[in-house]
Amino acid sequence: MSNEHTPLLAHGVCGLSADNAVCGIGASEGTGEASTPNAVPRKLNTFFGVMVPTVLSMFSIVLFLRTGFVVGHAGLLQGLVMLLVAYTIISLTILSICAISTNGAVQGGGAYFMISRSLGPEFGGSIGLMFFLAKVCACGVYVLGLVEALLDIFGQDPASSSAFRVLPQGYWYTVLYSSIVLLLVLMVCLVGAHIFARTSFLILLVVTISLLSIYISPLALTTPLKFLITHQGPGNQTLTYNASYTGFNGTTLKDNLGSGYTVDYSTGKVMSFATVFAVMFTSCTGIMAGANMSGELKNPSAAIPKGTIIAVLYTFIVYVLLFILASSTCERTLLAQDYGFFQRINIWPPFVTIGIYCSALSAAMCSLIGASRILHALALDQLFGFPLAPAAITSSSGNPWVAVLYTWGLAQCVVFAGQLNAIAGLVTVFYLLAYAAVDLACLALEWASAPNFRKDHVKFWRPQVLLMVANPRSSCQLINFVNQLKKGGLFVLGHVKLGDLGNIIWMVTGFYPSSNILFSAFDYPPPLLSLQGGMKPNTLVLGFYDSCTPEDYFLQDPAFCESKGSGGDDFGVDLPSLQAHFPPVRHVESPRWLTSEEYVGIISDAIKMSKNVCLGRYFFQLQGEGMGTKTDGATRIIDVWPLNLLQPSSTSAASVDVCSLFLLQMACVLNMASRWRHAKMRIFLCVEAESSDQGWMVKEETYRELLRKLRIRASIKIVPWDSVVQLYGQKQTQDPELEGLTKPAQALSEDFQSAVNRMLMEHSAEAAVRFLYLPRPPAHSSQSHTYLSQLEAVTYGLGPTLLIHGLTPVTCTEL
């Protein structure tokens, strides 16, 4: 008990620091090799790193070149419906991304990193690949949109005598121009994301000015305008349309309310709700732009949700106003036959032209950068083997230039589509699949009740409890409590039954809801602790070894003392037969079934088998845990004492060990149970306030940062215990029987033990349950009695208390 060898974690807490994703002692699971990612400087804040790229990606080409397309074909009402549907879809995904991004530290790789570290590599790899392909296709869409805008101004047109229209037009020319633009985007991306992020703010200013000119123009242009629009039709015939700008007009708005689907002049196909929605939805695919910059963000866990939500709200308002503006001022012919009509009705057309070029170019760059970061993260995790291995290479500054080249090559293949509308549907499908996968994965984890949301994998860890009781008839309250604590995991109730091998009884029954299995086993817990597969327990819970008189709670519980009929009950067994499986409770004068050495030996063996151990005391006093009780825990308090109170020297460090983290995790699991959902959680930190080094202030800040990063809703209570610590070093009377045999575990005076007990009574008297740090048991069995007497003295009279010794790391950002 004197020597706690649980490994300490640095202040980052299992890789929770912003620049370190290494869990525990810094080795990746199962390999023993260090897995620290490349140290890339984090320079971007919420505005520059998330809001700006997200807004620019969501504006992209649709804002300037496809607003008329949507309203002209679908009408204002269906256009707004499309907008609501699209933003509902992305809002659900944003909530999932917020839940994922705030679930621990976030490194480079954006959406892929967050998903893989929160949902596991199976979800992360598949969803990350879909996001990568979607980003590649989106980059091609933005490049083709930019070329379309260039040809609208500089493309050769026989009907125009402008000296600026010098660029030849045609499919292969479009591919050529797109390749040149894509090469320019590649050069910028090879320079690095930081330069783009800083210049993107200037691009946003330009786009904002262009938007303001669009909103102001109808106020300045009060007279109607007539336009003659020509298109190259089938068989080289020229199609001519007369279109009008009316200014704000009620008749125009009324005519544009309904739909009027017709032929899309860019593809020659008749449009429908689905095809128009596919094009419009590409404007909503930029919500991951900020998440894809996660490796460059100072505080990605806070910046990604905040910046993304603000950017989405802003763009939604802009699109709604723009749809209303277009449908109120322009006839349907102008909207449907000239996708660049904003230039015609602007007070200074170059405003719109510059806005189109800037938004399309920035969106293409953002997509290429985002896709390359996802590919780089996939390569680092080696999920797709040798083909992606070169993509893990980075420059000296951390720029994944090989991944950028991979992405550029695929985007070059996309531009061979030749038309924006031709591949918009493919982009929409990729994004819808990726968004649906993220939402369904988060929903599945929520329904599966993964306690830290966050398999033998640490991120899916949950209590797999083996509860060993002397007699279930005297342990009903503890059984009910552990049933709440298991949080959807396995619950094995073990009852030791002495006898020869020929008389072993194996009985499987629905004793409690949700995978609770009742065993009678031979002689000792290790056979049950050694269960494998889905029945493998990771946490052993024992009743406390004290002198309390056991009571027969079967005689008090209506489920066991009231017969529901002569034929049997819910278990398929009549109640007298069910009760016959368990012997009567031990009489107060009867000898115990286990000695103190055997009891402590069970604890030691479980720890040697790397099982977490919990000792439950006074749970017969716990109220409101009956099967018929309905409570949400609003009046309950959960107290957590995460420091080793029997070893004051261990409480002075500012670091947090695995056992302390496990205590917090178990308290959070209980807080998620239905009967404890609204219980108040308090965390008590014992400090030496009179110490000259003021280390307790660092400890408090360490725990506050820990609670923030782990999203634990709890209040921290500082408890000065200088007077208690002063009693720690007092001499303890040595047991004469141990003289000359072994060194005592720790000289803890009775005054010190009583002082610790009084401190717990003073601060946790009103708690419904208490979680305390269980010290490691002594190495020598002769010290077992001393070990138990110290635990009994410290917890005497406290009420329901769970002493916990945790060995399982429950928080990590590694795969």
N, C-alpha and C positions, 0 to 999 in steps of 0.2 A: 504494500500500500504506500510505502514511502517513495518509491521510485516510479513515476509516471513516464513511460517511454513513448507515449503517443506522439507521432511526428508533428512538429509545429509548422504552421503555414505562415508565409509572409503576409504582410498587411494586405496584399492583393487578394487574398483568400481564394485559393484554388484557381488561380488564373483569372481573377476578376479584375485585375488592374488593366488599364487601357492598353498598355503596350506588351502585355504578357498573357499568353493563353495556355500556360503550362499548369497542370493540376498537381497538387501535392508536392512531391519532391522534384518535379521538373522532368519527368520521363513520361513518354506516351504509353498508353495502356498496351500491355502485351508485347512490347518491343524492347523496352528498356532503353530506348534511344531518346535523346533530347528532341523535342518537337517545337521549339520556339520558332515562331514565324520571323521572316525578315523584319528587322527593325526599320520601319518606314515612318518618317516624321509625320505627325498628325498636326495639321495646320488650319483646317477649315472649321468654321463655326456653323451654327444652324442656318443662318441666312445665306452665306456664300456656298456652303457645302450641300444644303438640302433644298431650301426654298427656291433659289435661283435656278438650278438645273431642273428641278421638278416643274416649275412654271414654264420654262422654255420648252421642255419636252412635251408638255401637255398642250401648249399653244401650237408649236410646230407648224405644219403646212396646212392643217385643216382650218385653223383660225382665219387665214387670209384667202386660201384658194378653194375651200370646200364648204364654207358657210352657205353660199348661194346654192351649191349643189344639194345640200341637205334640205334647206327651206324650199327651194324651187321644185324639187321632186316630192318631198314628203309633206310640205305645208308646215305652218307654224305649230299646229297642235300636235301632229305626229312627230315633228322635230323635237318639241319639248318632251314628249313621251320617250323618245329615243335617248334624250339627254338624261332624263330621270332614271331610266333603266340602266344606262351605262354608269352613271355615278352611284347608283345603288350597288351595282356589282363591285365597283372599285372601292366603295366605302366599306363593304364587308371584308374585302381583302386588306384594306388599310388597317382595320381593327385587328385582323390576324397578324399583320406585320408589326403593329404596335405591341401586341402581346409577345411576339417572338423577339423583337429588338430590345425590349426591356427585360428580357429573361436572362440577363447576364451580359458579359463582355462581348463586344462585336469587333471582329477583325476585318481584314480585306476580303472581298468576295461578295459583298453586298447581300442580296437576297439569298444566294446560295449558302453563304456562310451562316447567316442567321437561321435558315431553315434546317441545315444539316446539323448544327450544334444544338438546336432545340428539338427537332423532330427525328433526328437520327440520319445516318448516311443513306438509308434506303429512300426516305422521302427526299432528302436533300439532293442526292445525285440525280434522281429522275426529274424533280421540279427544276433544279438548276440547269439541266440540259434543255428543258423546254423554254426557260427564260432566256438562255443563251441564243437559241434559234430564233425566238421571238424578237430579241434585240437585233440580231443580224438582219432579219427581214425588215424590221422597222427602219434600220439605217438605210436600206435600199429604197424604202418608200420615201423617206425624206430627201434623199439624193435625187430621185426621179421627180419629186415635186419641185425641187429647186431648178432642175433642168426645164421643167414645164414652164416655170415662171420666167426663166431666161429666154426661152423661145417665144413667149408671149410678147416680149419687148424687142428682142433682137433677131427673131427668126424671120427668114425670107417669106414675104407675102406678096403675091402678084397684085393684089388689090390695094396695096399701100405703096406710096412713093417715098417713105421715110428712108433717109440715108443710113439710119442705125440698123435696119433690118438686113443684116449681112450673113447671118448664120444659116447654112443649109439645113433643111428639115427632112426627117425620115427616121425609120426605125434604127438603122445602124448609126446614124448621126446622133440620135438620142443616147444610144449605148456609149458612143465615144465621149460625148459631153459628160455623161454620168461617170465614166471612168476617170476623166480628168478631175471632176469635183471630188470623187472618192479618194483619189490620190492626194489631193490637197488636205482632205480630212485626215488621212493616214499620217501625213507629215506633222500635222498639229498634235495628233495623239502620241506620236513617237517622242515628241518633245517632253510631254508629261501632262498629267491631269491638273497639276497645280496652276500652271499658266492658263489653261482653259478655264478653270474655275474662277480665276480672278478676272479674266477678260469677259466671262459670261455675264458678269454684272453690268458691264458696259453694253453688251448685247441686249440685256433685259431693259436697260434704259432706252435704247433705240426702239425696241419693240413696243414699249409703253408709249413712247411719243407717237409711233405709228397708230396705235390703238386710239389714243386721244384724238388724233386727226380724223379718224373714222367716225368717232362719236360727235365731234364738233361740226363736221362737214354738212350734215343735214340742216343744221341751224344756219349755216352761212349760205348754202345753196337752196334758196327758197323757190326758185323758178323751175318748172319741169324741164327735163332734158330728153332728147330723142337720140337713139343710137341705131346704127345699121351694123348687124353682126353677120359675118360670113364664115362658113365652115366648108371644108373639103368633104363632099359626100361620096357615096359609092359610085364607081365608074367615072371618077375624076370630075364629077359634076359639082358645081358650087351651090351651096345652100345659103339662102339669105333670110335673116330675121329682123323684124322691126321691134325694137325694145324701148321701154320708157322708164325714166326715173321721175317719180311724181312728188317726191318730198313726203312729209308726213301726211297721210291721207287715209281716211276711214274706209273708203271703198277699196283701196289697195290692200289694206289689212284684211278686210273681209274676204276678198278674192284669194288671199294667200293662206287662209286658215286651213282649208282642206288640202288633201293630197292631189297631185297631178303627175303621176309617174309617166315618164316618156323615155325616149331614147337618149342614152348618154353619148354625147358627141365625141368623147375621147375614146370610147371602146366600141361604139355602135351597137350596144345591147340595151334592151329595155330594162329599166330599173324597177325594183320592188322594195318593200319595207326592209327585207333582209339584206339586200345588196347595199342600200343606202346606209343602213345601220352599221354594216361592216366597215364602210369607209369612215363614218363618223366616229366609230369606236377607237380608231387609231389615235384620236385626239386624247383619249383617256388612258393611254398605255404608258404614260411617263411617270406614273406614281412611284416607280422603283428607281428613278434617277438619283434621288438622294441616298437611298439604301445602297445603290451600287458604288457610291463614293465612301462607303463605311471605313475603308482602310485609311482614308485621308482626314476623317473627322476627329476633332478633339474629344468629343463625348458622344459617340454614335447612339448609345442607348437612350439618351435624352433628345438628341438633335433629330433623329430619324422620325419618331412619331410626331413631335411638335411641328417640325418644318413641313412634313408631308401633309398633315391635316390642314395647316394654314394655306399651303399652296393649292390644295384641292378646292377649298372653299372659295378662294380668290378666282381660280379659273372657272368654276361653276357660275359664279356671278357674271363674269365677263361673257361667257358663252350665251347665257340667257338674255342678257341685254343686247348682244349682237344679233341673235335670232329675231328678237322683237324689232330691232332697228331695221334689219333687212326686209322683213315681211311688211313693215309699215311704209317703206319708202320706194320700193322697187317692184315693178310688175314681174309676174312669174317668168315671162320669156327672158327677161334680162338675167334673172337668177339662174335659170336652168341652162341658158345657152352661152353664158360667159362667166366662168368660174372665177375670173379675176376682176369682177365688176367693181370691187372696191376702189380700184385705180381710176375707173371712169368717173366716179361720183365723189372723188376727194378734192378738197380745196387745192391741194398740191400733190398730184399723183406720185411723184418720187418718194413721198413719205411711205406709201404702201409698198412700193417696190423695194425700198431698203428694208422695210420690216419683214417682207417675205424672204428676202435673201438671208437676213440675219437669223430669223427664227428657224428656217429650214437647215441652214448650215450648222447652227448650234445644236439642234436636235439630232442631226446626223452624227456630230462629234460625240454628243452625250451617249448615244446608243452604241457607238463603236467603243468608247471607253468603258461603258458599263458591261458590254458583252465580253470584252477582253478581260475585265476583272473577274467575271464569273468563270470564264475558261481557265484563267490562272489559278483560281481557288480549286477548281476541279482537278487540275493537274497536280497541285500540291498534295491533295488528299489521295492521289493515285487510284481513283475510282474507276478509271477507264484504261489503265495500264499504259503500255508503251506508246500508242498513237498520240497521246496528249503529253507525254513526258517532256518534250522540248518547251511546252507552254509554261513550264514552271520557271524557266530562266528569266532573270530580271537584270536590269542595268544596275550600275553602282548606286543610282539614286532610288532604286526600288521599282522602276517602271517595267512592267511585264511586256517587253517589246516583242517577244516571240508570240505571245498570246494576241497582241495587237495585229501582227502579220497574219496569223491564222484567221482572225475575225475579218480582216480586210479582204482576204481571199474569198471567203464565203459571201461577204457582202457584194463583191464583184460579180459573183454568179447570180445574185438576186437581181441586179440592175438589167440583166438580159431580158427581164419581163417586159421592159420598154414602156409600160404605162403604170401610173400610180394606182389607179382603180383596179388594175388587173391582179395585183398582189395584196391589196388592202384586206381582202377577205382572209387570205392565208395568215397575215399578221394577227387579225382578230381571233382566229381559231387558236393560234399558239398561245396568245395571252389569256383567252378564256379558259383553256385547258390548265394553264399554269395557275391562274387565280383560283379556279375550282379546286385544284389539288391542294393549294395552300389552305383554303378555307376548310375543306373536308378533313385535312390532316389535323388542323387545330381543333375542329369539332370532335374528331375521333379521340384525341387525347383528353379533351374535356370530359367526354362521356366515359372514357376509360378511367378517369380520375387519377391520371398520373400526378402524384402529389407535388412534384416540383416542376411539372410541365416541361418539366424542363427536360426485360430482357437482361440478361445480366448487365447491360450498359447503364452507367451511372445516371444518364439523363432520363432513363425510364425507371429509376429506382423507386420502389415502394416497399412498405413493410411486408415481409413474408413471415408471419409470426407463428412460432411454436410456443404455446402456453402450457407449461407444466404445472399441474396442480396436484396436491395430495389427495383431494377428493372434490369432484365437481359440485357435490351437494353443499359444500361449505364455501364455494368460490364464485357464486353466481354474479355478484357485483363486479368482480375482476374480469370474469368472462364477458360480461356485457360491455365493460369499458374497453377491453382489447378489441372487441368486435367493432367499436367505433374507431379505434386507433388504426386498424388494418388498412383503411382507405381503399377498399376494393381489392386488396391483395389476398393471398392465401392465409387462412387461419386454421392452424392445426392445434387441436386441444389434446394434449397428451396426459394420460393418467397412468402412473407407474403401477404395474401389477406384478407382484412377486409370484414365482412358480417355475416349474420345469418347462423345458422347451415344448413338450407335448401339450401343454395347457394354454399356450398363447392364444389370445382372442383378438381377431382383427374385425372391427366393426366399422362400417362406413354408413353414416346417416346424415340427414339434413338437420343437424342440431341447431345451426344458426344459418341465416341467409348468406348467399353468395360465397360458395366455395369453402365452407367450414367443414373440416373433416375431423372426426373423433377417433382417436386410436387408443387401444390398450397395448402396451409394449412390455417387453421383458426387461425387468431389473433396472434399467438406466437410460437416461436421455440420449446418449450418443447415437444409437440406431436411428432415432427420429431426426436428430440433427444432420445425419448423413444422407437423408433423402435427396434424390437427384431429380433433374428435369423440372417440370412445372410445379412439383411438390417440394422443392428445395427451400427450406426456411433460411432466412438471413438474420432473424432476430429471435432470441430466446427470452421469454418472460416467465419469471418465477414469482410465486407468492413470497412474502417476507418471512424469514425464520425468526419468530418471536414467540412470546408466551401467551398470546391472545387465545382465548377459548373459542374453538370453532363452533359455528352454529349451522344447523341444517336448514338451508334456505329453500330446499325443495318443499318444506312444510309451509313456507310463506308465499311462494310464487304460485299464483292461480293456474299457470300453465302446467304445473305438475301435481297440484293437489285437488284440482277440480276435474272430474271425469266428464268427457264429452259424449259418452255413450259406451255401451258395453262392447261395441265392435272394435274400438280403437280410437286413435287420435291422428293428428296431422303427420305423425311419424310412421304410421302404419303399425304401431306396436301399442298394446294396451298399457296404461300408465303403471300398474303394479309391476309388469315385466320390465318396463323401462327403468323404474327405480331399483329393481333387483340387480341390474348390471353394476350398480355402484354400492359399495358397502356403507354401513352407517358411518357418520362422522366420528372422529376420534374423541373418546371420552377424555375429560380434563385430566384424569389420573393415569390414562394409558400412556405408554412410552411412544416417543416419536418414531416415525418410520425411517427418518434420516438423522444421522448425527450432524453436528455443526461442521465437522471435517468433510463429510460426504456432500453437504450442501455447498460449501465453498469450493469443493472439488468440481462440482457441476459447473459452477461459474468459471473456474479456471479452465476446464476442458473446453467449454464453449468459446472462450476467448482464444484459446490455442487453435481452435477450428475456424477462427476468423468470423465468429458470429457476434453480433451485437447483443448485449445483455441488459435486461431491465428487471428490476426488483420492485414489486408493487406492495405497498404497505397501507393499511387502514382503508382499503377500498370498500370494506363493508359499511363505511360511513358515507359513501358517495350516494347522493340522492338523484333521482330523475333519470336513472339508466335502465329502468324496467322496459320490457318490450312494448307495453301499452302506453308509455309516457310520451307526451308530445311537448317538446320545448326546443327553442332555437338558440338557447344559451345566452340570451341577452343579459341576464342577471349574473352570469358566471364569469369568473376570473381565472385565467391560466397564468401561473407564475413560473418563470424559468430562471434558475440559478446556474448559468453555464460554466462557472468556474469551480475548480476543485477546492471546496471549503475546508477539507482536511489537510491541505498542503498549501498554506498561504504563500509560500515562495513561488508557486506556479501561477498565482493570480496577478503577479506584478508585471508580467510581460504584456506588451501591447499586441502580440500576435494571438491568433485564434487557432486552437488545435482541432483535430478532426472530431474529437469527442464533443467539444462545445458546439461545433456545427451540427453534429448529429442530434444533440438536444434541441437545438432550434428547429431542425427539420421535423422532428417528431411532434413538437408542440404545434408547428404549422399544420401538420397532417391532422392532428386532433381538431384544430381550429377550422378545418375544412369539412369536418363531419357535420351531419345535419343537426345534431343536438348541441353542437358547440360552434355553429357558424357565426353567431354574433357575440361570442364570448370575447372579453377584453384580455389581451395578452400583455403581460408585463415582464421585462427582463431586468434582473437585479445584478448590478456590478458592484462587488465589494472592493473598496479602494482604501488605501492608507492616505487619508486626506492631509495628515500632518507631515507626510514625507517631504523632504526638501526637493526631490527631483521632479515632483508634480507629474509623475508618470501616469497617474490615473486619468489626467486630462487627455493624454494620447490614447489610453485605453477606451475612454468614452467615445472619442472621435472615430476610433477604429470600428467600434461596434455600430455606431450610427451609419458609417459608410457601408458596413456590411449589410445592415438592414435595408438600406436604400438600394443596393445593387441586387439583393435577393428578393426585393419587393415584399418584405415582411412587415405587416402592419402591427407594430408593437411600440409601447412606450418604454424608455430606459429609465430605471431608477438607480441613483447612485447611493450606495450604502457605506458610510464610513465605518470601518471596523478596526480602527487602531487599538482600541481597548481589548478586542478579542485576540488580535495578533500578538499582543504583549504576553498573553497566557500560553502561546504556542510552544515556547521553549522550556516550559516548566518540566521538572523531572517527573517521570512516570514510574510508579512502583513496579518493579519487575516481578513477574510471576515466578515463584520459587521453582516450579516444575520445569521452567524453561532455562533456568540458570545453567550455563555451561553448554547448552545444546545449540542455541542459535541466537543471533542478534535480533532484538525485537524489531517489528516492522516499522514503528515510529513511536517515539515517546510523546504521546498525546495525553496531557493531563486531563483529569476529570473536569477541572475548572474550564479548560479550553473547550471540551466537548459540550459542557453545559452552556457556555457563552455562545457557541455557534447555534445551539438549539434555541436559546432565548432570542437571538437575532432573527432566526427564521420565524419563530412564533410572533415576534413583534411586527414583522413586515409582511408575512404571508398568512396571517390568521384568517383573512376573509376570502382567500382563494378557494376555488372548488377543487383544484388539483395542482400539485407542485411537481416540477421536473427538476431533479437534482443530479449533479455530476457524481457518478459512482466510481470511486477509485479502483485501480487494478487490485485484485486480491493478492495476498502474500504468496511468496514462492513456496514457503514451507507450510505443510498442513498443521503443524503444531501452533501456528499463529492464527488459525481460523477463528478460534473463540474470541481473541482480541479484536480481529477484524469485524466480526459481527456485533460485538458489544459496542464498538465505536459507531457503527452505522445505526444501531438501535438507540444509542444515547443522542445522536444528532437529530434523528427524526422522531423522537419520542413526543407523542401528543400532537403531532402536526396536522393530522387528518390525511386524506388521500394523497399519497406521495409516490412518484415513480422515480427510482434511482436508475440512471442510465449510464452505461459504458459503451460508447459507440466506436466502431472500428471502420465503418464503411464511409468513404468519401461520397457525399451526396450532392456536391455542386462542382461542375466542371464545364469548360467551354471546348474541350477536345472531342474529336470523334470517338 
